[in-house]
Amino acid sequence: MQEILTAISDPTRRAALALVWSGGEHCVCELMTRLEASQSRMSRHMKVLREAGLVTDRRDAQWVRYRRNPDLAPEFAAVIDAVMAAEYKTERTKVA
């Protein structure tokens, strides 16, 4: 649990995880563009999320694609769902 909490403590990692968590596969180049991060920074962030078991990666030629880990334990997925919901609610409150 500590590794997961540490992984999601960073705002950039939470934002990347939110994109991946919503479904599909995302390459580092897409995450870089959407989150305005350098390639090396984004790759390091995704490595932390992968090592925490939150995402899996797949090499596709020169690209690495990330997706939500389908084997993540349900209790850990529930934690991430709650964090994503709270993050979304907080962002909506700031806009309103």
Summary of the structure (lengths in Angstrom):
residues: 96
radius of gyration: 13.0
end to end distance: 33.3
largest distance: 43.1
contacts: 263
relative contact order: 0.18
helix: 62%
strand: 15%
